[in-house]
Amino acid sequence: MRYQRVAAHPYQEMAAEIAGQIDSGELAPGTRLPSVRALAKQHEVSAMTAQKALNQLAQDGYAEAVSGLGYYVTERPAEGEAPADPATLSRQLAELQSTVAELRARVEALEGRS
């Protein structure tokens, strides 16, 4: 998946640049991203702008915030495969739970016949 956000603000430009590095493989999954302070200094922007860029990357699925440790590059979905949204994951989980319950009932019925 290529980063397609239109960069209109400095934080979006920063996010697009970092996302490009992730898409190209320059930044591999599990890599710790620079701190807010380091990004702000590197890009000559405020800490707030750098924080917004990291938040945008997390929102777009490129990075994950780990409490007290910083932001890390996430595993990207395969090309053409969209990341699952929470509603989809919830629906899939409900379907799996239903299937397991049905299989459990079948096993119990079969065990009762023996």
Biopython code that builds the backbone (N, CA, C, O; Angstrom):
import numpy as np
from Bio.PDB.StructureBuilder import StructureBuilder

atoms = [
    (1, "MET", "N", (0.848, -1.175, 0.000)),
    (1, "MET", "CA", (0.000, 0.000, 0.000)),
    (1, "MET", "C", (0.892, 1.236, 0.000)),
    (1, "MET", "O", (1.752, 1.373, 0.869)),
    (2, "ARG", "N", (0.709, 2.086, -0.908)),
    (2, "ARG", "CA", (1.478, 3.322, -0.993)),
    (2, "ARG", "C", (0.747, 4.427, -0.242)),
    (2, "ARG", "O", (-0.483, 4.486, -0.232)),
    (3, "TYR", "N", (1.518, 5.289, 0.377)),
    (3, "TYR", "CA", (0.964, 6.415, 1.116)),
    (3, "TYR", "C", (0.375, 7.389, 0.124)),
    (3, "TYR", "O", (1.081, 7.894, -0.749)),
    (4, "GLN", "N", (-0.921, 7.660, 0.248)),
    (4, "GLN", "CA", (-1.590, 8.481, -0.758)),
    (4, "GLN", "C", (-2.124, 9.802, -0.216)),
    (4, "GLN", "O", (-2.820, 10.524, -0.928)),
    (5, "ARG", "N", (-1.813, 10.118, 1.011)),
    (5, "ARG", "CA", (-2.317, 11.347, 1.612)),
    (5, "ARG", "C", (-1.702, 12.553, 0.893)),
    (5, "ARG", "O", (-0.506, 12.562, 0.599)),
    (6, "VAL", "N", (-2.512, 13.551, 0.619)),
    (6, "VAL", "CA", (-2.021, 14.783, 0.005)),
    (6, "VAL", "C", (-1.392, 15.621, 1.115)),
    (6, "VAL", "O", (-2.038, 15.925, 2.118)),
    (7, "ALA", "N", (-0.157, 15.981, 0.931)),
    (7, "ALA", "CA", (0.562, 16.743, 1.942)),
    (7, "ALA", "C", (0.232, 18.222, 1.813)),
    (7, "ALA", "O", (0.694, 18.892, 0.889)),
    (8, "ALA", "N", (-0.572, 18.727, 2.746)),
    (8, "ALA", "CA", (-0.960, 20.120, 2.721)),
    (8, "ALA", "C", (-0.357, 20.873, 3.900)),
    (8, "ALA", "O", (-0.200, 22.092, 3.837)),
    (9, "HIS", "N", (-0.021, 20.172, 4.964)),
    (9, "HIS", "CA", (0.530, 20.774, 6.169)),
    (9, "HIS", "C", (1.891, 20.147, 6.456)),
    (9, "HIS", "O", (2.166, 19.033, 6.008)),
    (10, "PRO", "N", (2.738, 20.846, 7.191)),
    (10, "PRO", "CA", (4.068, 20.294, 7.492)),
    (10, "PRO", "C", (4.013, 18.902, 8.129)),
    (10, "PRO", "O", (4.827, 18.044, 7.788)),
    (11, "TYR", "N", (3.070, 18.661, 9.046)),
    (11, "TYR", "CA", (3.008, 17.336, 9.668)),
    (11, "TYR", "C", (2.644, 16.269, 8.643)),
    (11, "TYR", "O", (3.109, 15.133, 8.744)),
    (12, "GLN", "N", (1.817, 16.620, 7.655)),
    (12, "GLN", "CA", (1.454, 15.668, 6.610)),
    (12, "GLN", "C", (2.645, 15.395, 5.697)),
    (12, "GLN", "O", (2.838, 14.266, 5.246)),
    (13, "GLU", "N", (3.433, 16.415, 5.426)),
    (13, "GLU", "CA", (4.639, 16.220, 4.623)),
    (13, "GLU", "C", (5.618, 15.293, 5.346)),
    (13, "GLU", "O", (6.220, 14.413, 4.731)),
    (14, "MET", "N", (5.771, 15.500, 6.658)),
    (14, "MET", "CA", (6.652, 14.639, 7.445)),
    (14, "MET", "C", (6.133, 13.206, 7.437)),
    (14, "MET", "O", (6.897, 12.263, 7.230)),
    (15, "ALA", "N", (4.841, 13.051, 7.662)),
    (15, "ALA", "CA", (4.242, 11.714, 7.687)),
    (15, "ALA", "C", (4.407, 11.036, 6.333)),
    (15, "ALA", "O", (4.710, 9.845, 6.267)),
    (16, "ALA", "N", (4.211, 11.791, 5.251)),
    (16, "ALA", "CA", (4.351, 11.230, 3.907)),
    (16, "ALA", "C", (5.794, 10.795, 3.649)),
    (16, "ALA", "O", (6.028, 9.755, 3.033)),
    (17, "GLU", "N", (6.756, 11.584, 4.115)),
    (17, "GLU", "CA", (8.164, 11.235, 3.929)),
    (17, "GLU", "C", (8.511, 9.950, 4.681)),
    (17, "GLU", "O", (9.160, 9.059, 4.132)),
    (18, "ILE", "N", (8.082, 9.861, 5.923)),
    (18, "ILE", "CA", (8.372, 8.671, 6.729)),
    (18, "ILE", "C", (7.634, 7.455, 6.165)),
    (18, "ILE", "O", (8.189, 6.357, 6.117)),
    (19, "ALA", "N", (6.391, 7.652, 5.743)),
    (19, "ALA", "CA", (5.627, 6.550, 5.144)),
    (19, "ALA", "C", (6.315, 6.056, 3.877)),
    (19, "ALA", "O", (6.323, 4.858, 3.595)),
    (20, "GLY", "N", (6.885, 6.973, 3.124)),
    (20, "GLY", "CA", (7.632, 6.588, 1.921)),
    (20, "GLY", "C", (8.839, 5.725, 2.264)),
    (20, "GLY", "O", (9.156, 4.775, 1.548)),
    (21, "GLN", "N", (9.508, 6.058, 3.359)),
    (21, "GLN", "CA", (10.649, 5.261, 3.810)),
    (21, "GLN", "C", (10.188, 3.869, 4.250)),
    (21, "GLN", "O", (10.897, 2.883, 4.054)),
    (22, "ILE", "N", (9.007, 3.800, 4.838)),
    (22, "ILE", "CA", (8.452, 2.506, 5.254)),
    (22, "ILE", "C", (8.054, 1.702, 4.026)),
    (22, "ILE", "O", (8.376, 0.518, 3.928)),
    (23, "ASP", "N", (7.359, 2.333, 3.092)),
    (23, "ASP", "CA", (6.924, 1.642, 1.867)),
    (23, "ASP", "C", (8.114, 1.117, 1.061)),
    (23, "ASP", "O", (8.037, 0.048, 0.455)),
    (24, "SER", "N", (9.208, 1.870, 1.058)),
    (24, "SER", "CA", (10.379, 1.463, 0.272)),
    (24, "SER", "C", (11.200, 0.384, 0.970)),
    (24, "SER", "O", (12.083, -0.219, 0.360)),
    (25, "GLY", "N", (10.912, 0.142, 2.245)),
    (25, "GLY", "CA", (11.669, -0.851, 2.994)),
    (25, "GLY", "C", (12.866, -0.266, 3.721)),
    (25, "GLY", "O", (13.577, -0.979, 4.429)),
    (26, "GLU", "N", (13.090, 1.031, 3.547)),
    (26, "GLU", "CA", (14.197, 1.692, 4.238)),
    (26, "GLU", "C", (14.014, 1.599, 5.758)),
    (26, "GLU", "O", (14.982, 1.456, 6.505)),
    (27, "LEU", "N", (12.756, 1.683, 6.196)),
    (27, "LEU", "CA", (12.422, 1.497, 7.609)),
    (27, "LEU", "C", (11.625, 0.196, 7.714)),
    (27, "LEU", "O", (10.495, 0.114, 7.233)),
    (28, "ALA", "N", (12.206, -0.800, 8.333)),
    (28, "ALA", "CA", (11.587, -2.128, 8.426)),
    (28, "ALA", "C", (10.623, -2.213, 9.608)),
    (28, "ALA", "O", (10.744, -1.452, 10.568)),
    (29, "PRO", "N", (9.663, -3.140, 9.538)),
    (29, "PRO", "CA", (8.765, -3.358, 10.675)),
    (29, "PRO", "C", (9.573, -3.618, 11.941)),
    (29, "PRO", "O", (10.567, -4.344, 11.925)),
    (30, "GLY", "N", (9.127, -3.011, 13.033)),
    (30, "GLY", "CA", (9.807, -3.168, 14.311)),
    (30, "GLY", "C", (10.840, -2.099, 14.590)),
    (30, "GLY", "O", (11.335, -1.986, 15.711)),
    (31, "THR", "N", (11.173, -1.305, 13.569)),
    (31, "THR", "CA", (12.151, -0.232, 13.741)),
    (31, "THR", "C", (11.547, 0.883, 14.577)),
    (31, "THR", "O", (10.410, 1.299, 14.350)),
    (32, "ARG", "N", (12.307, 1.358, 15.536)),
    (32, "ARG", "CA", (11.844, 2.484, 16.359)),
    (32, "ARG", "C", (12.011, 3.766, 15.561)),
    (32, "ARG", "O", (13.080, 4.028, 15.010)),
    (33, "LEU", "N", (10.958, 4.559, 15.501)),
    (33, "LEU", "CA", (11.028, 5.844, 14.814)),
    (33, "LEU", "C", (11.699, 6.865, 15.724)),
    (33, "LEU", "O", (11.706, 6.699, 16.944)),
    (34, "PRO", "N", (12.260, 7.916, 15.144)),
    (34, "PRO", "CA", (12.893, 8.949, 15.970)),
    (34, "PRO", "C", (11.883, 9.557, 16.948)),
    (34, "PRO", "O", (10.677, 9.557, 16.701)),
    (35, "SER", "N", (12.399, 10.070, 18.053)),
    (35, "SER", "CA", (11.543, 10.706, 19.054)),
    (35, "SER", "C", (10.933, 11.987, 18.489)),
    (35, "SER", "O", (11.369, 12.500, 17.458)),
    (36, "VAL", "N", (9.921, 12.488, 19.183)),
    (36, "VAL", "CA", (9.285, 13.744, 18.783)),
    (36, "VAL", "C", (10.342, 14.843, 18.714)),
    (36, "VAL", "O", (10.395, 15.600, 17.745)),
    (37, "ARG", "N", (11.167, 14.925, 19.727)),
    (37, "ARG", "CA", (12.199, 15.954, 19.775)),
    (37, "ARG", "C", (13.176, 15.827, 18.605)),
    (37, "ARG", "O", (13.536, 16.819, 17.972)),
    (38, "ALA", "N", (13.604, 14.579, 18.327)),
    (38, "ALA", "CA", (14.553, 14.359, 17.230)),
    (38, "ALA", "C", (13.924, 14.704, 15.880)),
    (38, "ALA", "O", (14.570, 15.319, 15.033)),
    (39, "LEU", "N", (12.664, 14.308, 15.680)),
    (39, "LEU", "CA", (11.981, 14.642, 14.420)),
    (39, "LEU", "C", (11.818, 16.149, 14.258)),
    (39, "LEU", "O", (12.027, 16.693, 13.174)),
    (40, "ALA", "N", (11.443, 16.815, 15.343)),
    (40, "ALA", "CA", (11.252, 18.267, 15.297)),
    (40, "ALA", "C", (12.559, 18.957, 14.904)),
    (40, "ALA", "O", (12.563, 19.870, 14.078)),
    (41, "LYS", "N", (13.658, 18.519, 15.497)),
    (41, "LYS", "CA", (14.951, 19.123, 15.187)),
    (41, "LYS", "C", (15.358, 18.814, 13.744)),
    (41, "LYS", "O", (15.810, 19.699, 13.017)),
    (42, "GLN", "N", (15.194, 17.557, 13.339)),
    (42, "GLN", "CA", (15.586, 17.127, 11.995)),
    (42, "GLN", "C", (14.824, 17.876, 10.911)),
    (42, "GLN", "O", (15.394, 18.242, 9.883)),
    (43, "HIS", "N", (13.530, 18.103, 11.145)),
    (43, "HIS", "CA", (12.685, 18.749, 10.131)),
    (43, "HIS", "C", (12.484, 20.245, 10.375)),
    (43, "HIS", "O", (11.789, 20.928, 9.623)),
    (44, "GLU", "N", (13.113, 20.734, 11.450)),
    (44, "GLU", "CA", (13.010, 22.152, 11.809)),
    (44, "GLU", "C", (11.563, 22.604, 11.948)),
    (44, "GLU", "O", (11.133, 23.592, 11.354)),
    (45, "VAL", "N", (10.827, 21.841, 12.756)),
    (45, "VAL", "CA", (9.429, 22.162, 13.050)),
    (45, "VAL", "C", (9.239, 22.095, 14.563)),
    (45, "VAL", "O", (10.150, 21.708, 15.296)),
    (46, "SER", "N", (8.062, 22.471, 15.016)),
    (46, "SER", "CA", (7.777, 22.395, 16.449)),
    (46, "SER", "C", (7.553, 20.945, 16.877)),
    (46, "SER", "O", (7.282, 20.072, 16.052)),
    (47, "ALA", "N", (7.672, 20.711, 18.172)),
    (47, "ALA", "CA", (7.418, 19.376, 18.716)),
    (47, "ALA", "C", (5.970, 18.967, 18.456)),
    (47, "ALA", "O", (5.689, 17.790, 18.227)),
    (48, "MET", "N", (5.062, 19.920, 18.489)),
    (48, "MET", "CA", (3.644, 19.639, 18.226)),
    (48, "MET", "C", (3.462, 19.115, 16.797)),
    (48, "MET", "O", (2.702, 18.174, 16.571)),
    (49, "THR", "N", (4.153, 19.719, 15.850)),
    (49, "THR", "CA", (4.064, 19.279, 14.454)),
    (49, "THR", "C", (4.623, 17.864, 14.309)),
    (49, "THR", "O", (4.035, 17.026, 13.625)),
    (50, "ALA", "N", (5.746, 17.606, 14.946)),
    (50, "ALA", "CA", (6.345, 16.264, 14.889)),
    (50, "ALA", "C", (5.412, 15.239, 15.524)),
    (50, "ALA", "O", (5.252, 14.138, 14.998)),
    (51, "GLN", "N", (4.795, 15.595, 16.651)),
    (51, "GLN", "CA", (3.859, 14.687, 17.314)),
    (51, "GLN", "C", (2.667, 14.397, 16.416)),
    (51, "GLN", "O", (2.212, 13.256, 16.336)),
    (52, "LYS", "N", (2.160, 15.419, 15.741)),
    (52, "LYS", "CA", (1.030, 15.211, 14.827)),
    (52, "LYS", "C", (1.413, 14.278, 13.686)),
    (52, "LYS", "O", (0.596, 13.468, 13.248)),
    (53, "ALA", "N", (2.653, 14.384, 13.200)),
    (53, "ALA", "CA", (3.112, 13.498, 12.124)),
    (53, "ALA", "C", (3.129, 12.049, 12.609)),
    (53, "ALA", "O", (2.673, 11.151, 11.902)),
    (54, "LEU", "N", (3.656, 11.821, 13.816)),
    (54, "LEU", "CA", (3.675, 10.463, 14.364)),
    (54, "LEU", "C", (2.264, 9.943, 14.606)),
    (54, "LEU", "O", (1.975, 8.776, 14.341)),
    (55, "ASN", "N", (1.394, 10.797, 15.103)),
    (55, "ASN", "CA", (-0.006, 10.403, 15.307)),
    (55, "ASN", "C", (-0.661, 10.023, 13.983)),
    (55, "ASN", "O", (-1.431, 9.065, 13.917)),
    (56, "GLN", "N", (-0.351, 10.781, 12.927)),
    (56, "GLN", "CA", (-0.914, 10.498, 11.603)),
    (56, "GLN", "C", (-0.426, 9.150, 11.100)),
    (56, "GLN", "O", (-1.203, 8.370, 10.549)),
    (57, "LEU", "N", (0.855, 8.873, 11.286)),
    (57, "LEU", "CA", (1.409, 7.578, 10.870)),
    (57, "LEU", "C", (0.723, 6.438, 11.619)),
    (57, "LEU", "O", (0.432, 5.394, 11.035)),
    (58, "ALA", "N", (0.468, 6.636, 12.900)),
    (58, "ALA", "CA", (-0.208, 5.605, 13.688)),
    (58, "ALA", "C", (-1.649, 5.436, 13.208)),
    (58, "ALA", "O", (-2.135, 4.313, 13.074)),
    (59, "GLN", "N", (-2.319, 6.538, 12.954)),
    (59, "GLN", "CA", (-3.702, 6.484, 12.475)),
    (59, "GLN", "C", (-3.795, 5.775, 11.127)),
    (59, "GLN", "O", (-4.764, 5.065, 10.860)),
    (60, "ASP", "N", (-2.798, 5.966, 10.290)),
    (60, "ASP", "CA", (-2.795, 5.367, 8.956)),
    (60, "ASP", "C", (-2.232, 3.948, 8.948)),
    (60, "ASP", "O", (-2.173, 3.312, 7.896)),
    (61, "GLY", "N", (-1.817, 3.447, 10.114)),
    (61, "GLY", "CA", (-1.361, 2.070, 10.212)),
    (61, "GLY", "C", (0.112, 1.848, 9.902)),
    (61, "GLY", "O", (0.549, 0.706, 9.759)),
    (62, "TYR", "N", (0.871, 2.910, 9.797)),
    (62, "TYR", "CA", (2.298, 2.783, 9.505)),
    (62, "TYR", "C", (3.135, 2.607, 10.767)),
    (62, "TYR", "O", (4.232, 2.050, 10.718)),
    (63, "ALA", "N", (2.620, 3.080, 11.885)),
    (63, "ALA", "CA", (3.379, 3.029, 13.133)),
    (63, "ALA", "C", (2.441, 2.719, 14.283)),
    (63, "ALA", "O", (1.222, 2.865, 14.189)),
    (64, "GLU", "N", (3.060, 2.285, 15.372)),
    (64, "GLU", "CA", (2.304, 1.973, 16.578)),
    (64, "GLU", "C", (3.011, 2.632, 17.756)),
    (64, "GLU", "O", (4.230, 2.541, 17.898)),
    (65, "ALA", "N", (2.226, 3.294, 18.594)),
    (65, "ALA", "CA", (2.791, 3.918, 19.782)),
    (65, "ALA", "C", (2.894, 2.866, 20.877)),
    (65, "ALA", "O", (1.919, 2.177, 21.178)),
    (66, "VAL", "N", (4.068, 2.745, 21.468)),
    (66, "VAL", "CA", (4.284, 1.841, 22.591)),
    (66, "VAL", "C", (4.530, 2.724, 23.806)),
    (66, "VAL", "O", (5.528, 3.442, 23.870)),
    (67, "SER", "N", (3.622, 2.668, 24.762)),
    (67, "SER", "CA", (3.665, 3.541, 25.927)),
    (67, "SER", "C", (5.035, 3.552, 26.597)),
    (67, "SER", "O", (5.571, 2.513, 26.980)),
    (68, "GLY", "N", (5.576, 4.741, 26.726)),
    (68, "GLY", "CA", (6.856, 4.928, 27.387)),
    (68, "GLY", "C", (8.080, 4.596, 26.541)),
    (68, "GLY", "O", (9.210, 4.833, 26.967)),
    (69, "LEU", "N", (7.865, 4.048, 25.348)),
    (69, "LEU", "CA", (8.994, 3.637, 24.511)),
    (69, "LEU", "C", (9.083, 4.387, 23.193)),
    (69, "LEU", "O", (10.172, 4.498, 22.630)),
    (70, "GLY", "N", (7.989, 4.898, 22.692)),
    (70, "GLY", "CA", (8.003, 5.623, 21.429)),
    (70, "GLY", "C", (7.155, 4.964, 20.367)),
    (70, "GLY", "O", (6.268, 4.161, 20.659)),
    (71, "TYR", "N", (7.444, 5.319, 19.130)),
    (71, "TYR", "CA", (6.688, 4.811, 17.982)),
    (71, "TYR", "C", (7.537, 3.805, 17.222)),
    (71, "TYR", "O", (8.739, 3.999, 17.035)),
    (72, "TYR", "N", (6.893, 2.727, 16.785)),
    (72, "TYR", "CA", (7.570, 1.664, 16.044)),
    (72, "TYR", "C", (6.846, 1.404, 14.734)),
    (72, "TYR", "O", (5.620, 1.488, 14.666)),
    (73, "VAL", "N", (7.606, 1.088, 13.700)),
    (73, "VAL", "CA", (7.050, 0.758, 12.391)),
    (73, "VAL", "C", (6.262, -0.548, 12.524)),
    (73, "VAL", "O", (6.749, -1.517, 13.107)),
    (74, "THR", "N", (5.057, -0.566, 11.986)),
    (74, "THR", "CA", (4.223, -1.762, 12.037)),
    (74, "THR", "C", (4.414, -2.603, 10.778)),
    (74, "THR", "O", (4.924, -2.125, 9.765)),
    (75, "GLU", "N", (4.001, -3.845, 10.863)),
    (75, "GLU", "CA", (4.008, -4.749, 9.701)),
    (75, "GLU", "C", (2.950, -4.244, 8.736)),
    (75, "GLU", "O", (1.805, -4.019, 9.130)),
    (76, "ARG", "N", (3.316, -4.068, 7.499)),
    (76, "ARG", "CA", (2.371, -3.560, 6.500)),
    (76, "ARG", "C", (1.623, -4.713, 5.854)),
    (76, "ARG", "O", (2.193, -5.784, 5.648)),
    (77, "PRO", "N", (0.343, -4.504, 5.530)),
    (77, "PRO", "CA", (-0.383, -5.543, 4.815)),
    (77, "PRO", "C", (0.212, -5.760, 3.422)),
    (77, "PRO", "O", (0.873, -4.876, 2.877)),
    (78, "ALA", "N", (-0.023, -6.921, 2.863)),
    (78, "ALA", "CA", (0.461, -7.221, 1.513)),
    (78, "ALA", "C", (-0.137, -6.226, 0.522)),
    (78, "ALA", "O", (-1.213, -5.675, 0.751)),
    (79, "GLU", "N", (0.574, -6.005, -0.580)),
    (79, "GLU", "CA", (0.117, -5.075, -1.620)),
    (79, "GLU", "C", (-1.303, -5.441, -2.050)),
    (79, "GLU", "O", (-1.588, -6.594, -2.376)),
    (80, "GLY", "N", (-2.179, -4.452, -2.046)),
    (80, "GLY", "CA", (-3.561, -4.681, -2.454)),
    (80, "GLY", "C", (-4.449, -5.167, -1.317)),
    (80, "GLY", "O", (-5.667, -5.245, -1.475)),
    (81, "GLU", "N", (-3.859, -5.491, -0.181)),
    (81, "GLU", "CA", (-4.625, -5.964, 0.965)),
    (81, "GLU", "C", (-4.782, -4.805, 1.938)),
    (81, "GLU", "O", (-3.794, -4.263, 2.434)),
    (82, "ALA", "N", (-6.017, -4.430, 2.206)),
    (82, "ALA", "CA", (-6.271, -3.319, 3.117)),
    (82, "ALA", "C", (-6.245, -3.815, 4.560)),
    (82, "ALA", "O", (-6.677, -4.933, 4.839)),
    (83, "PRO", "N", (-5.740, -2.985, 5.480)),
    (83, "PRO", "CA", (-5.771, -3.393, 6.876)),
    (83, "PRO", "C", (-7.217, -3.491, 7.350)),
    (83, "PRO", "O", (-8.062, -2.698, 6.936)),
    (84, "ALA", "N", (-7.496, -4.441, 8.200)),
    (84, "ALA", "CA", (-8.853, -4.639, 8.691)),
    (84, "ALA", "C", (-9.198, -3.550, 9.698)),
    (84, "ALA", "O", (-8.385, -3.195, 10.551)),
    (85, "ASP", "N", (-10.403, -3.031, 9.587)),
    (85, "ASP", "CA", (-10.849, -2.027, 10.531)),
    (85, "ASP", "C", (-11.468, -2.738, 11.747)),
    (85, "ASP", "O", (-11.815, -3.915, 11.650)),
    (86, "PRO", "N", (-11.610, -2.054, 12.876)),
    (86, "PRO", "CA", (-12.132, -2.697, 14.083)),
    (86, "PRO", "C", (-13.515, -3.329, 13.903)),
    (86, "PRO", "O", (-13.788, -4.384, 14.477)),
    (87, "ALA", "N", (-14.376, -2.708, 13.128)),
    (87, "ALA", "CA", (-15.713, -3.271, 12.922)),
    (87, "ALA", "C", (-15.624, -4.605, 12.185)),
    (87, "ALA", "O", (-16.342, -5.546, 12.522)),
    (88, "THR", "N", (-14.758, -4.691, 11.193)),
    (88, "THR", "CA", (-14.567, -5.939, 10.446)),
    (88, "THR", "C", (-13.991, -7.018, 11.354)),
    (88, "THR", "O", (-14.449, -8.161, 11.342)),
    (89, "LEU", "N", (-12.988, -6.649, 12.138)),
    (89, "LEU", "CA", (-12.392, -7.615, 13.063)),
    (89, "LEU", "C", (-13.418, -8.117, 14.073)),
    (89, "LEU", "O", (-13.446, -9.306, 14.394)),
    (90, "SER", "N", (-14.250, -7.227, 14.569)),
    (90, "SER", "CA", (-15.289, -7.608, 15.536)),
    (90, "SER", "C", (-16.281, -8.583, 14.907)),
    (90, "SER", "O", (-16.670, -9.570, 15.530)),
    (91, "ARG", "N", (-16.685, -8.301, 13.673)),
    (91, "ARG", "CA", (-17.618, -9.185, 12.968)),
    (91, "ARG", "C", (-16.985, -10.555, 12.739)),
    (91, "ARG", "O", (-17.633, -11.584, 12.933)),
    (92, "GLN", "N", (-15.717, -10.566, 12.325)),
    (92, "GLN", "CA", (-15.028, -11.836, 12.082)),
    (92, "GLN", "C", (-14.882, -12.635, 13.371)),
    (92, "GLN", "O", (-15.022, -13.858, 13.362)),
    (93, "LEU", "N", (-14.602, -11.956, 14.474)),
    (93, "LEU", "CA", (-14.489, -12.632, 15.757)),
    (93, "LEU", "C", (-15.826, -13.248, 16.164)),
    (93, "LEU", "O", (-15.869, -14.377, 16.652)),
    (94, "ALA", "N", (-16.904, -12.512, 15.965)),
    (94, "ALA", "CA", (-18.238, -13.038, 16.293)),
    (94, "ALA", "C", (-18.552, -14.273, 15.449)),
    (94, "ALA", "O", (-19.119, -15.242, 15.954)),
    (95, "GLU", "N", (-18.187, -14.239, 14.169)),
    (95, "GLU", "CA", (-18.416, -15.396, 13.299)),
    (95, "GLU", "C", (-17.606, -16.604, 13.765)),
    (95, "GLU", "O", (-18.111, -17.726, 13.768)),
    (96, "LEU", "N", (-16.366, -16.382, 14.155)),
    (96, "LEU", "CA", (-15.528, -17.474, 14.648)),
    (96, "LEU", "C", (-16.083, -18.057, 15.942)),
    (96, "LEU", "O", (-16.096, -19.275, 16.121)),
    (97, "GLN", "N", (-16.538, -17.197, 16.838)),
    (97, "GLN", "CA", (-17.111, -17.675, 18.091)),
    (97, "GLN", "C", (-18.362, -18.494, 17.832)),
    (97, "GLN", "O", (-18.594, -19.507, 18.493)),
    (98, "SER", "N", (-19.157, -18.068, 16.888)),
    (98, "SER", "CA", (-20.365, -18.810, 16.529)),
    (98, "SER", "C", (-20.009, -20.179, 15.963)),
    (98, "SER", "O", (-20.636, -21.181, 16.307)),
    (99, "THR", "N", (-19.008, -20.221, 15.101)),
    (99, "THR", "CA", (-18.563, -21.489, 14.507)),
    (99, "THR", "C", (-18.034, -22.436, 15.575)),
    (99, "THR", "O", (-18.338, -23.628, 15.556)),
    (100, "VAL", "N", (-17.242, -21.909, 16.510)),
    (100, "VAL", "CA", (-16.708, -22.735, 17.591)),
    (100, "VAL", "C", (-17.847, -23.290, 18.444)),
    (100, "VAL", "O", (-17.827, -24.465, 18.810)),
    (101, "ALA", "N", (-18.823, -22.472, 18.759)),
    (101, "ALA", "CA", (-19.966, -22.925, 19.563)),
    (101, "ALA", "C", (-20.733, -24.028, 18.836)),
    (101, "ALA", "O", (-21.161, -25.004, 19.451)),
    (102, "GLU", "N", (-20.902, -23.866, 17.531)),
    (102, "GLU", "CA", (-21.600, -24.881, 16.734)),
    (102, "GLU", "C", (-20.805, -26.188, 16.713)),
    (102, "GLU", "O", (-21.382, -27.265, 16.866)),
    (103, "LEU", "N", (-19.516, -26.102, 16.528)),
    (103, "LEU", "CA", (-18.672, -27.305, 16.526)),
    (103, "LEU", "C", (-18.668, -27.980, 17.892)),
    (103, "LEU", "O", (-18.687, -29.208, 17.980)),
    (104, "ARG", "N", (-18.645, -27.188, 18.949)),
    (104, "ARG", "CA", (-18.678, -27.741, 20.303)),
    (104, "ARG", "C", (-19.979, -28.521, 20.521)),
    (104, "ARG", "O", (-19.975, -29.608, 21.100)),
    (105, "ALA", "N", (-21.078, -27.957, 20.053)),
    (105, "ALA", "CA", (-22.372, -28.640, 20.201)),
    (105, "ALA", "C", (-22.385, -29.945, 19.415)),
    (105, "ALA", "O", (-22.920, -30.947, 19.889)),
    (106, "ARG", "N", (-21.805, -29.944, 18.225)),
    (106, "ARG", "CA", (-21.742, -31.172, 17.425)),
    (106, "ARG", "C", (-20.908, -32.245, 18.116)),
    (106, "ARG", "O", (-21.289, -33.415, 18.143)),
    (107, "VAL", "N", (-19.758, -31.838, 18.678)),
    (107, "VAL", "CA", (-18.890, -32.792, 19.375)),
    (107, "VAL", "C", (-19.625, -33.375, 20.580)),
    (107, "VAL", "O", (-19.584, -34.583, 20.812)),
    (108, "GLU", "N", (-20.282, -32.531, 21.329)),
    (108, "GLU", "CA", (-21.040, -33.004, 22.500)),
    (108, "GLU", "C", (-22.133, -33.979, 22.076)),
    (108, "GLU", "O", (-22.363, -34.986, 22.746)),
    (109, "ALA", "N", (-22.808, -33.682, 20.961)),
    (109, "ALA", "CA", (-23.856, -34.577, 20.475)),
    (109, "ALA", "C", (-23.267, -35.923, 20.050)),
    (109, "ALA", "O", (-23.843, -36.973, 20.332)),
    (110, "LEU", "N", (-22.128, -35.887, 19.378)),
    (110, "LEU", "CA", (-21.480, -37.126, 18.955)),
    (110, "LEU", "C", (-20.994, -37.923, 20.160)),
    (110, "LEU", "O", (-21.124, -39.147, 20.177)),
    (111, "GLU", "N", (-20.456, -37.277, 21.132)),
    (111, "GLU", "CA", (-19.986, -37.973, 22.344)),
    (111, "GLU", "C", (-21.148, -38.590, 23.105)),
    (111, "GLU", "O", (-20.991, -39.635, 23.737)),
    (112, "GLY", "N", (-22.304, -37.958, 23.051)),
    (112, "GLY", "CA", (-23.490, -38.490, 23.719)),
    (112, "GLY", "C", (-24.042, -39.705, 23.042)),
    (112, "GLY", "O", (-24.727, -40.499, 23.687)),
    (113, "ARG", "N", (-23.774, -39.894, 21.754)),
    (113, "ARG", "CA", (-24.274, -41.034, 20.970)),
    (113, "ARG", "C", (-23.448, -42.291, 21.215)),
    (113, "ARG", "O", (-23.944, -43.400, 21.015)),
    (114, "SER", "N", (-22.217, -42.141, 21.637)),
    (114, "SER", "CA", (-21.327, -43.298, 21.782)),
    (114, "SER", "C", (-21.771, -44.248, 22.851)),
    (114, "SER", "O", (-21.118, -45.266, 23.084)),
]
sb = StructureBuilder()
sb.init_structure("model")
sb.init_model(0)
sb.init_chain("A")
sb.init_seg("    ")
for serial, (resi, resn, name, xyz) in enumerate(atoms, 1):
    if name == "N":
        sb.init_residue(resn, " ", resi, " ")
    sb.init_atom(name, np.array(xyz, "f"), 0.0, 1.0, " ", f" {name:<3s}", serial, name[0])
structure = sb.get_structure()
